[in-house]
Amino acid sequence: LLFTLVTTGTLGWWILPAHLPLWQAIVGLILLYVLVSIPLRAMSWAFYRGPYRSYREGEGLVTLAVIVVVALIAYNTVPEARDVMDNIPLALERFGDALRNAFDTSVKPLID
């Protein structure tokens, strides 16, 4: 959602209100993410304190392997996923340009 917000000014199909600056929407989205992730992180840490402590060492590697397998399956079976993955470099370039533009229009005038 953050990527879509910065590049297109929308959150999925929801268009931001005209009076809401982009930087406020970005901060709001980050705060929403933090509020949702705090209970999930707390449950995860509570699980690690139990009898399954050794699970924590391999969690990152297992997560990475699952992401890679799902991405490969999606790339080979879903044409839309292939299109998205093929356009990642261009999308990252546009994301950087949008961030630069947002900085130049909102933060830079405050500094000057």
Sequence and secondary structure as in RCSB ss.txt:
>XXXX:A:sequence
LLFTLVTTGTLGWWILPAHLPLWQAIVGLILLYVLVSIPLRAMSWAFYRGPYRSYREGEGLVTLAVIVVVALIAY
NTVPEARDVMDNIPLALERFGDALRNAFDTSVKPLID
>XXXX:A:secstr
 HHHHHHHSEETTEE  TTS HHHHHHHHHHHHHHHHHHHHHHHHHHHTTTTTTHHHHHHHHHHHHHHHHHHHHH
HH HHHHHHHHTHHHHHHHHHHHHHHHIIIIIHHHH 
